Every structure is written in structure tokens, then in C-alpha cells.
Amino acid sequence: FVPIPVVFSDPNIGVGFGLMPVVLLHPERRIEWLFAPQVDYNETEGAALTSRVYWFPTTRRELVIYNSESTSVQREHSARFRGRDFPLPGTDLYARGYHAVDGTKRFFGFGSETLEDDETDYRLVETGAEGDFGYWFWDVLRVSGTLRYREGEDGRGIIDDVPDTQDVFPTLNGLGR
């Protein structure tokens, strides 16, 4: 058990602080499980509770589950798996699914002539899945196939001192989708 203080700075949300108590389980002198919950706070997003679970059943496989919820609209849920020589020898597999809501996205308009004064904010809701399956030849050449699905929609952002994208660019194609 290792309690770690958290201090962070992000240009979109400002400075925040919290605590992350980390628990490692290493029954055979190799870390097999890692639990890293976190509680943090910043003025823009409010309080947030995050959980991270890492499972390493072998030295060539890992599963990561991540969940985060804040008192504002911010949230993220994801799971990803990576395995070498899985499901067959010489192959590898990567799979990930996620759902995220981020109310701190920025938009400045289109083109190279946009100005800093054109800055707006919006909320992005995104859901997706991806998978990659590959085969290794001689451990130096990999042939693979990847599939991805992504769906998104926008809404009003949570940053108070920046105008909303929907108000500044009301005729922009794609708003609300």
C-alpha cells in the first residue's frame, strides 16, 4: 500500500489536487494486480472519484479497467486488453471499449486564420470500440487487421469564462451530432 499525493495542472481545467492510494499484489515476486483509486478536486471539474485496476495474468497479457466520475459532467469508462501469443502462438490481440464525456473541449473555428479571441468550449460525448489482431513473422514483421467504431456528439461546455461553441458558431455543420 502506497499513498501518493496528486497535484496536476491542465490548460483546460487549471490546477487540482488529490490522493491516490496504490495497492500492489505480487504473490510470485511479479506484480500481478495493481489497484489505484484516486480522489481529486479542481475548480472547473469539481470532485472526482477514479478507479484503476491493472491485471497482469502473465508477462505477455494485461487487462486495464478505468472508471472516473466527477461532480460535473466529466466521466470516463474504459476497458482494454492486450495479449501476446493470444489467442494462438505467434499472434497478438488488442481490444478496447470506452465511453467518455468531456466538457472542457476547445474550438477556435476553421483554417489558419483563426484567432485566440475566437476560442469557445463544448462538451464531447464519445463512445467507441476498437480491436486489432496480428500475426508475427520471425518476431520482426507483423501483419494485422484493425477495426474501429466511434460515435460522438457535442453539447454545451462547462468552462465559465469562455463562450459556448453553439452560441458563437450557430450555423456550423455537425453541431449536436
ZAMI-384834 format. One record per residue: residue number from 1; residue in one letter; x, y, z of N, C-alpha, C in turn. Coordinates in Angstrom, 3 decimals. Layout:
N
SITE num residu     n.px     n.py     n.pz    ca.px    ca.py    ca.pz     c.px     c.py     c.pz
SITE NUM      A        X        Y        Z        X        Y        Z        X        Y        Z
...
This chain:
177
SITE num residu     n.px     n.py     n.pz    ca.px    ca.py    ca.pz     c.px     c.py     c.pz
SITE   1      F    0.849   -1.185    0.000    0.000    0.000    0.000    0.885    1.235    0.000
SITE   2      V    0.679    2.108   -0.993    1.476    3.327   -1.107    0.527    4.507   -1.355
SITE   3      P    0.331    5.419   -0.389   -0.494    6.608   -0.645    0.326    7.665   -1.385
SITE   4      I   -0.172    8.110   -2.521    0.556    9.071   -3.343   -0.258   10.369   -3.446
SITE   5      P    0.324   11.512   -3.044   -0.378   12.784   -3.251   -0.399   13.124   -4.741
SITE   6      V   -1.481   13.750   -5.174   -1.652   14.095   -6.585   -1.791   15.605   -6.713
SITE   7      V   -0.971   16.195   -7.562   -1.092   17.605   -7.925   -1.000   17.649   -9.439
SITE   8      F   -1.953   18.335  -10.092   -1.934   18.378  -11.543   -2.301   19.759  -12.055
SITE   9      S   -1.863   20.021  -13.277   -2.167   21.277  -13.953   -2.497   20.957  -15.402
SITE  10      D   -3.588   21.511  -15.883   -4.049   21.266  -17.246   -4.531   22.605  -17.797
SITE  11      P   -4.112   22.981  -19.018   -4.544   24.280  -19.544   -6.059   24.400  -19.708
SITE  12      N   -6.773   23.284  -19.838   -8.225   23.337  -19.999   -8.970   23.455  -18.679
SITE  13      I   -8.412   22.910  -17.598   -9.163   22.880  -16.342   -8.456   23.527  -15.162
SITE  14      G   -7.199   23.890  -15.295   -6.486   24.536  -14.211   -5.768   23.548  -13.309
SITE  15      V   -5.529   23.975  -12.074   -4.758   23.204  -11.101   -5.709   22.405  -10.217
SITE  16      G   -5.279   21.197   -9.845   -6.075   20.364   -8.957   -5.172   19.572   -8.027
SITE  17      F   -5.805   18.904   -7.073   -5.055   18.127   -6.095   -5.899   16.949   -5.648
SITE  18      G   -5.240   15.949   -5.079   -5.963   14.785   -4.592   -5.040   13.782   -3.943
SITE  19      L   -5.542   12.555   -3.821   -4.792   11.476   -3.196   -5.065   10.183   -3.949
SITE  20      M   -3.991    9.395   -4.192   -4.110    8.116   -4.873   -3.444    7.033   -4.013
SITE  21      P   -4.239    6.233   -3.291   -3.648    5.121   -2.545   -3.479    3.925   -3.481
SITE  22      V   -2.258    3.482   -3.692   -1.961    2.394   -4.627   -1.726    1.108   -3.847
SITE  23      V   -2.340    0.029   -4.313   -2.164   -1.285   -3.705   -1.593   -2.216   -4.765
SITE  24      L   -0.465   -2.853   -4.453    0.181   -3.805   -5.361    0.061   -5.203   -4.778
SITE  25      L   -0.307   -6.171   -5.608   -0.315   -7.568   -5.202    0.701   -8.300   -6.067
SITE  26      H    1.683   -8.870   -5.424    2.752   -9.553   -6.157    3.057  -10.880   -5.475
SITE  27      P    2.182  -11.877   -5.705    2.335  -13.145   -4.998    3.578  -13.941   -5.397
SITE  28      E    4.059  -13.800   -6.614    5.222  -14.584   -7.056    6.359  -13.665   -7.486
SITE  29      R    6.631  -12.623   -6.713    7.707  -11.668   -6.976    7.530  -10.942   -8.316
SITE  30      R    6.332  -10.974   -8.858    5.990  -10.256  -10.084    4.642   -9.590   -9.812
SITE  31      I    4.530   -8.324  -10.124    3.261   -7.628   -9.874    2.189   -8.256  -10.749
SITE  32      E    1.140   -8.760  -10.087    0.037   -9.376  -10.823   -1.195   -8.472  -10.836
SITE  33      W   -1.431   -7.771   -9.765   -2.570   -6.851   -9.658   -2.075   -5.500   -9.158
SITE  34      L   -2.673   -4.444   -9.686   -2.401   -3.094   -9.202   -3.745   -2.386   -9.113
SITE  35      F   -4.076   -1.891   -7.944   -5.303   -1.120   -7.724   -4.886    0.315   -7.406
SITE  36      A   -5.424    1.269   -8.138   -5.041    2.665   -7.935   -6.277    3.561   -7.961
SITE  37      P   -7.060    3.592   -6.874   -8.172    4.542   -6.810   -7.627    5.944   -6.575
SITE  38      Q   -8.415    6.937   -6.933   -7.967    8.321   -6.754   -9.166    9.204   -6.449
SITE  39      V   -8.972   10.146   -5.545   -9.947   11.195   -5.257   -9.240   12.501   -5.527
SITE  40      D   -9.852   13.367   -6.344   -9.216   14.657   -6.591  -10.262   15.756   -6.761
SITE  41      Y   -9.763   16.979   -6.795  -10.645   18.143   -6.904   -9.933   19.241   -7.681
SITE  42      N  -10.688   19.913   -8.536  -10.257   21.194   -9.089  -11.506   22.035   -9.312
SITE  43      E  -11.304   23.323   -9.462  -12.432   24.257   -9.508  -13.344   24.045  -10.712
SITE  44      T  -12.787   23.678  -11.863  -13.591   23.517  -13.081  -14.413   22.243  -13.071
SITE  45      E  -13.784   21.125  -12.754  -14.459   19.821  -12.820  -15.127   19.414  -11.518
SITE  46      G  -14.774   20.040  -10.402  -15.306   19.638   -9.112  -14.561   18.432   -8.573
SITE  47      A  -15.216   17.682   -7.718  -14.613   16.479   -7.137  -14.757   15.316   -8.114
SITE  48      A  -13.768   14.435   -8.117  -13.806   13.271   -8.995  -13.311   12.049   -8.240
SITE  49      L  -13.940   10.927   -8.530  -13.527    9.642   -7.988  -13.133    8.764   -9.169
SITE  50      T  -11.924    8.221   -9.123  -11.387    7.420  -10.218  -10.932    6.074   -9.671
SITE  51      S  -11.172    5.023  -10.445  -10.633    3.715  -10.085   -9.856    3.166  -11.274
SITE  52      R   -8.721    2.554  -10.972   -7.888    1.901  -11.978   -7.567    0.509  -11.474
SITE  53      V   -7.773   -0.474  -12.319   -7.427   -1.846  -11.980   -6.569   -2.379  -13.118
SITE  54      Y   -5.398   -2.869  -12.771   -4.478   -3.467  -13.746   -4.297   -4.933  -13.351
SITE  55      W   -4.453   -5.821  -14.320   -4.248   -7.244  -14.063   -3.275   -7.780  -15.086
SITE  56      F   -2.225   -8.400  -14.614   -1.190   -8.986  -15.462   -1.151  -10.491  -15.193
SITE  57      P   -2.041  -11.281  -15.837   -2.085  -12.713  -15.540   -0.814  -13.440  -15.974
SITE  58      T   -0.145  -12.924  -17.012    1.154  -13.456  -17.444    2.020  -12.257  -17.816
SITE  59      T    3.270  -12.503  -18.139    4.146  -11.410  -18.558    3.788  -10.898  -19.945
SITE  60      R    2.881  -11.568  -20.658    2.524  -11.175  -22.024    1.058  -10.781  -22.180
SITE  61      R    0.365  -10.637  -21.067   -1.054  -10.256  -21.140   -1.365   -9.228  -20.059
SITE  62      E   -2.276   -8.301  -20.412   -2.699   -7.304  -19.425   -4.133   -6.880  -19.693
SITE  63      L   -4.843   -6.615  -18.621   -6.195   -6.075  -18.672   -6.201   -4.828  -17.806
SITE  64      V   -6.714   -3.717  -18.349   -6.778   -2.455  -17.623   -8.227   -1.968  -17.645
SITE  65      I   -8.768   -1.708  -16.466  -10.133   -1.188  -16.354  -10.041    0.166  -15.653
SITE  66      Y  -10.644    1.187  -16.275  -10.553    2.562  -15.781  -11.959    3.142  -15.694
SITE  67      N  -12.294    3.728  -14.559  -13.585    4.395  -14.367  -13.360    5.691  -13.620
SITE  68      S  -13.982    6.762  -14.104  -13.861    8.051  -13.440  -15.178    8.809  -13.563
SITE  69      E  -15.635    9.359  -12.455  -16.860   10.166  -12.405  -16.568   11.429  -11.609
SITE  70      S  -17.046   12.570  -12.106  -16.875   13.821  -11.366  -18.236   14.400  -11.013
SITE  71      T  -18.220   15.426  -10.180  -19.471   16.082   -9.811  -19.968   17.000  -10.919
SITE  72      S  -19.129   17.262  -11.931  -19.590   17.974  -13.125  -19.947   16.919  -14.170
SITE  73      V  -19.924   17.265  -15.435  -20.301   16.309  -16.482  -19.179   15.339  -16.845
SITE  74      Q  -17.991   15.554  -16.313  -16.835   14.748  -16.703  -16.998   13.289  -16.264
SITE  75      R  -16.737   12.368  -17.211  -16.725   10.947  -16.865  -15.981   10.178  -17.940
SITE  76      E  -15.399    9.062  -17.530  -14.746    8.183  -18.497  -14.778    6.762  -17.959
SITE  77      H  -15.142    5.831  -18.839  -15.176    4.416  -18.510  -14.515    3.682  -19.668
SITE  78      S  -13.545    2.831  -19.357  -12.888    2.091  -20.432  -12.333    0.774  -19.909
SITE  79      A  -12.171   -0.151  -20.839  -11.516   -1.422  -20.556  -10.681   -1.761  -21.779
SITE  80      R   -9.465   -2.253  -21.536   -8.613   -2.653  -22.656   -7.840   -3.908  -22.293
SITE  81      F   -7.626   -4.731  -23.303   -6.900   -5.980  -23.137   -5.819   -6.047  -24.199
SITE  82      R   -4.655   -6.506  -23.798   -3.560   -6.726  -24.738   -2.941   -8.073  -24.401
SITE  83      G   -2.759   -8.924  -25.419   -2.168  -10.232  -25.182   -1.261  -10.659  -26.319
SITE  84      R   -0.055  -11.050  -26.000    0.895  -11.587  -26.981    0.817  -13.106  -26.909
SITE  85      D    0.927  -13.770  -28.045    0.711  -15.218  -28.144   -0.684  -15.573  -27.646
SITE  86      F   -1.628  -14.702  -27.955   -3.019  -14.891  -27.554   -3.913  -14.459  -28.703
SITE  87      P   -4.863  -15.216  -29.134   -5.297  -16.496  -28.588   -4.485  -17.695  -29.086
SITE  88      L   -3.589  -17.488  -30.073   -2.765  -18.573  -30.617   -1.294  -18.181  -30.562
SITE  89      P   -0.388  -19.129  -30.508    1.041  -18.791  -30.552    1.382  -17.997  -31.820
SITE  90      G    2.189  -16.961  -31.663    2.587  -16.126  -32.795    1.627  -14.991  -33.099
SITE  91      T    0.503  -14.922  -32.399   -0.478  -13.861  -32.637   -0.484  -12.904  -31.457
SITE  92      D   -1.130  -11.771  -31.670   -1.426  -10.885  -30.555   -2.777  -10.233  -30.789
SITE  93      L   -3.368   -9.802  -29.688   -4.708   -9.237  -29.728   -4.735   -7.995  -28.853
SITE  94      Y   -5.369   -6.954  -29.376   -5.616   -5.741  -28.605   -7.092   -5.421  -28.767
SITE  95      A   -7.785   -5.151  -27.663   -9.202   -4.782  -27.717   -9.465   -3.702  -26.681
SITE  96      R  -10.303   -2.746  -27.058  -10.615   -1.635  -26.151  -12.033   -1.153  -26.403
SITE  97      G  -12.749   -0.837  -25.330  -14.054   -0.202  -25.405  -14.074    0.963  -24.443
SITE  98      Y  -14.792    2.034  -24.799  -14.782    3.210  -23.924  -16.027    4.070  -24.117
SITE  99      H  -16.313    4.856  -23.098  -17.341    5.899  -23.137  -16.785    7.064  -22.329
SITE 100      A  -16.774    8.251  -22.915  -16.210    9.419  -22.230  -17.070   10.645  -22.479
SITE 101      V  -17.150   11.483  -21.459  -17.817   12.782  -21.560  -16.829   13.821  -21.057
SITE 102      D  -16.473   14.778  -21.932  -15.505   15.818  -21.579  -16.111   17.174  -21.909
SITE 103      G  -16.383   17.956  -20.892  -16.992   19.274  -21.071  -15.987   20.398  -21.209
SITE 104      T  -14.705   20.090  -21.403  -13.670   21.126  -21.466  -12.990   21.203  -22.831
SITE 105      K  -13.622   20.708  -23.872  -13.024   20.769  -25.209  -13.051   22.206  -25.721
SITE 106      R  -12.076   22.559  -26.564  -11.963   23.917  -27.113  -12.111   23.880  -28.627
SITE 107      F  -12.680   24.958  -29.182  -12.829   25.106  -30.628  -12.548   26.562  -30.985
SITE 108      F  -11.775   26.787  -32.053  -11.379   28.137  -32.472  -11.891   28.494  -33.855
SITE 109      G  -12.629   27.613  -34.508  -13.052   27.855  -35.886  -12.199   27.024  -36.826
SITE 110      F  -12.338   27.275  -38.126  -11.604   26.510  -39.130  -10.570   27.375  -39.829
SITE 111      G   -9.502   26.760  -40.257   -8.493   27.447  -41.050   -7.358   28.005  -40.225
SITE 112      S   -6.374   28.494  -40.949   -5.166   29.004  -40.288   -5.312   30.458  -39.841
SITE 113      E   -6.412   31.088  -40.151   -6.609   32.494  -39.791   -7.403   32.681  -38.492
SITE 114      T   -7.650   31.592  -37.762   -8.417   31.737  -36.524   -7.583   32.471  -35.474
SITE 115      L   -8.262   33.152  -34.590   -7.604   33.951  -33.559   -7.839   33.349  -32.180
SITE 116      E   -6.977   33.701  -31.253   -7.159   33.241  -29.880   -8.481   33.761  -29.313
SITE 117      D   -8.916   34.947  -29.763  -10.181   35.510  -29.300  -11.392   34.729  -29.787
SITE 118      D  -11.208   33.840  -30.781  -12.302   33.014  -31.298  -12.558   31.777  -30.439
SITE 119      E  -11.809   31.609  -29.351  -11.905   30.405  -28.532  -13.308   30.223  -27.959
SITE 120      T  -13.816   28.998  -28.092  -15.089   28.599  -27.499  -14.882   27.238  -26.825
SITE 121      D  -15.877   26.819  -26.049  -15.784   25.485  -25.450  -17.038   24.679  -25.795
SITE 122      Y  -16.901   23.362  -25.692  -18.027   22.472  -25.927  -17.817   21.174  -25.154
SITE 123      R  -18.882   20.413  -25.042  -18.822   19.102  -24.393  -18.818   18.038  -25.486
SITE 124      L  -17.906   17.081  -25.383  -17.840   15.965  -26.321  -18.226   14.689  -25.593
SITE 125      V  -19.234   13.992  -26.134  -19.626   12.679  -25.642  -19.178   11.688  -26.698
SITE 126      E  -18.331   10.753  -26.302  -17.751    9.827  -27.273  -17.838    8.393  -26.753
SITE 127      T  -18.278    7.488  -27.634  -18.346    6.070  -27.326  -17.652    5.334  -28.456
SITE 128      G  -16.841    4.352  -28.110  -16.136    3.663  -29.173  -15.625    2.300  -28.766
SITE 129      A  -15.189    1.573  -29.764  -14.581    0.261  -29.567  -13.553    0.071  -30.669
SITE 130      E  -12.500   -0.652  -30.358  -11.500   -0.960  -31.365  -10.871   -2.303  -31.051
SITE 131      G  -10.422   -2.948  -32.099   -9.759   -4.229  -31.943   -8.683   -4.383  -32.995
SITE 132      D   -7.614   -5.041  -32.636   -6.505   -5.267  -33.547   -6.018   -6.700  -33.334
SITE 133      F   -5.911   -7.448  -34.410   -5.419   -8.818  -34.336   -4.270   -8.955  -35.306
SITE 134      G   -3.152   -9.497  -34.845   -1.977   -9.600  -35.701   -1.246  -10.914  -35.564
SITE 135      Y   -0.423  -11.181  -36.568    0.431  -12.361  -36.552    1.869  -11.914  -36.781
SITE 136      W    2.787  -12.450  -35.981    4.206  -12.106  -36.055    4.964  -13.123  -36.900
SITE 137      F    5.771  -12.627  -37.826    6.681  -13.460  -38.608    8.103  -13.173  -38.125
SITE 138      W    8.763  -14.193  -37.592   10.155  -14.105  -37.126   10.366  -13.012  -36.071
SITE 139      D    9.331  -12.602  -35.395    9.410  -11.582  -34.343    9.852  -10.204  -34.843
SITE 140      V    9.878   -9.985  -36.149   10.279   -8.680  -36.685    9.262   -8.101  -37.659
SITE 141      L    8.356   -8.929  -38.168    7.352   -8.469  -39.125    5.983   -8.865  -38.604
SITE 142      R    5.083   -7.900  -38.559    3.738   -8.162  -38.053    2.722   -7.779  -39.111
SITE 143      V    1.793   -8.676  -39.387    0.672   -8.410  -40.285   -0.576   -8.395  -39.412
SITE 144      S   -1.392   -7.350  -39.572   -2.534   -7.226  -38.669   -3.729   -6.594  -39.370
SITE 145      G   -4.848   -6.715  -38.721   -6.085   -6.051  -39.138   -6.671   -5.325  -37.955
SITE 146      T   -7.208   -4.153  -38.214   -7.767   -3.315  -37.151   -9.185   -2.904  -37.514
SITE 147      L  -10.078   -2.944  -36.551  -11.443   -2.443  -36.701  -11.669   -1.382  -35.635
SITE 148      R  -12.344   -0.292  -36.020  -12.666    0.772  -35.058  -14.090    1.250  -35.292
SITE 149      Y  -14.745    1.569  -34.189  -16.068    2.192  -34.232  -16.020    3.373  -33.281
SITE 150      R  -16.571    4.492  -33.729  -16.581    5.679  -32.877  -17.849    6.470  -33.148
SITE 151      E  -18.493    6.899  -32.087  -19.697    7.718  -32.192  -19.533    8.901  -31.251
SITE 152      G  -19.864   10.087  -31.716  -19.700   11.264  -30.878  -20.831   12.250  -31.048
SITE 153      E  -21.016   13.060  -30.044  -21.960   14.175  -30.121  -21.433   15.298  -29.243
SITE 154      D  -21.894   16.503  -29.514  -21.409   17.637  -28.731  -22.558   18.294  -27.995
SITE 155      G  -22.194   19.134  -27.042  -23.165   19.881  -26.262  -22.476   21.078  -25.625
SITE 156      R  -23.130   21.677  -24.679  -22.579   22.859  -24.011  -21.453   22.480  -23.064
SITE 157      G  -20.361   23.258  -23.116  -19.201   23.021  -22.271  -19.402   23.540  -20.860
SITE 158      I  -18.399   23.318  -20.003  -18.511   23.689  -18.588  -17.569   24.818  -18.188
SITE 159      I  -16.815   25.382  -19.129  -15.871   26.442  -18.780  -16.612   27.779  -18.796
SITE 160      D  -16.672   28.431  -17.631  -17.499   29.627  -17.471  -16.966   30.870  -18.179
SITE 161      D  -15.644   31.020  -18.265  -15.093   32.263  -18.815  -14.841   32.201  -20.326
SITE 162      V  -15.366   31.192  -20.992  -15.215   31.043  -22.445  -16.617   30.852  -23.034
SITE 163      P  -16.963   31.559  -24.127  -18.290   31.374  -24.719  -18.467   29.961  -25.269
SITE 164      D  -19.706   29.540  -25.381  -20.009   28.204  -25.879  -19.963   28.172  -27.413
SITE 165      T  -19.470   27.072  -27.957  -19.348   26.918  -29.407  -20.694   27.095  -30.095
SITE 166      Q  -21.769   26.573  -29.514  -23.095   26.676  -30.120  -23.569   28.124  -30.222
SITE 167      D  -23.132   28.985  -29.306  -23.541   30.392  -29.345  -22.734   31.196  -30.365
SITE 168      V  -21.440   30.919  -30.489  -20.562   31.688  -31.371  -20.635   31.190  -32.814
SITE 169      F  -20.803   29.881  -33.007  -20.854   29.285  -34.344  -22.175   28.532  -34.535
SITE 170      P  -23.343   29.211  -34.485  -24.635   28.503  -34.502  -24.938   27.797  -35.832
SITE 171      T  -24.314   28.202  -36.925  -24.625   27.597  -38.211  -23.595   26.534  -38.620
SITE 172      L  -22.709   26.180  -37.745  -21.669   25.192  -38.033  -22.281   23.816  -38.276
SITE 173      N  -21.944   23.212  -39.419  -22.436   21.865  -39.711  -21.895   20.871  -38.702
SITE 174      G  -22.757   19.967  -38.254  -22.345   18.914  -37.351  -22.581   19.176  -35.887
SITE 175      L  -22.963   20.387  -35.499  -23.226   20.647  -34.077  -24.399   19.805  -33.631
SITE 176      G  -24.263   19.196  -32.472  -25.335   18.392  -31.910  -25.288   16.929  -32.314
SITE 177      R  -24.358   16.564  -33.207  -24.275   15.171  -33.659  -23.088   14.500  -33.026
